[in-house]
Amino acid sequence: MKTAYMLLAQFEEAIIPLGKVCDDYFGCSLRTAMNKAKAEDLPIPTFKIGSSAKAPYYIHLNDLAEYIDAQRAKAKEEWFKVNT
């Protein structure tokens, strides 16, 4: 099954609040993820809906899926180098 479909089943929305993914997928707290988002230092794009400074950050499901797939491909390549 495609990664994007799995994420859609998990989150039930295409636009996901950063707070729902920061710990599991980026290994950091929401505060750290927000600081990284402000600095454009996360591995995927983030955005706000609205112009308020207090507006939450969001990510797009497809960006997260592409990131996961890229990380998997990289790990698989390294694994094959060691194990073949």
C-alpha positions in Angstrom: 0.0 0.0 0.0 1.2 3.5 -0.8 2.6 5.6 2.1 0.3 8.5 1.4 -2.8 6.2 1.7 -1.5 4.8 5.0 -1.0 8.3 6.3 -4.4 9.4 5.2 -5.9 6.4 7.0 -4.0 7.4 10.1 -4.7 11.2 10.1 -7.9 11.3 8.1 -6.9 14.6 6.6 -4.5 15.9 3.9 -3.4 19.0 5.9 -1.9 17.8 9.2 -1.2 20.0 12.2 2.6 19.9 13.0 1.8 18.9 16.6 0.4 15.6 15.4 3.6 14.5 13.6 6.6 16.1 15.3 7.2 13.5 17.9 6.7 10.3 15.9 8.2 11.5 12.6 10.7 14.2 13.5 11.7 13.0 17.0 11.2 16.4 18.7 8.7 18.2 20.8 6.2 20.6 19.4 8.1 23.6 20.7 11.3 22.4 18.9 9.4 21.6 15.8 7.8 25.1 15.8 11.2 26.7 16.2 12.6 24.5 13.3 9.5 25.4 11.2 10.2 29.1 11.7 13.8 28.6 10.7 12.8 26.4 7.7 14.9 23.6 9.3 12.5 20.7 9.2 13.0 18.1 6.4 9.6 19.0 4.8 7.8 22.3 4.2 5.5 23.7 6.8 2.9 26.5 6.5 0.3 28.4 8.4 -3.3 28.9 7.4 -3.9 32.5 8.3 -1.6 35.4 9.1 -1.7 35.4 12.9 1.6 34.9 14.7 -0.2 32.4 16.9 -1.6 30.4 13.9 -0.5 26.7 14.1 1.9 25.2 11.6 0.7 22.5 9.2 2.3 20.0 6.9 0.9 18.4 3.8 0.4 14.6 3.9 2.1 14.2 0.5 5.2 15.9 1.7 5.4 13.7 4.7 4.8 10.6 2.6 7.6 11.6 0.2 10.0 12.2 3.1 9.2 8.8 4.6 9.6 7.0 1.2 13.0 8.8 0.7 14.2 7.8 4.2 13.2 4.2 3.5 14.9 4.1 0.2 18.1 5.5 1.7 18.0 3.0 4.6 17.3 0.1 2.2 20.3 1.1 0.0 22.6 1.2 3.1 21.2 -2.1 4.3 22.0 -3.8 0.9 25.5 -2.4 0.9 26.1 -4.0 4.3 24.2 -7.3 3.8 25.0 -8.3 0.2 
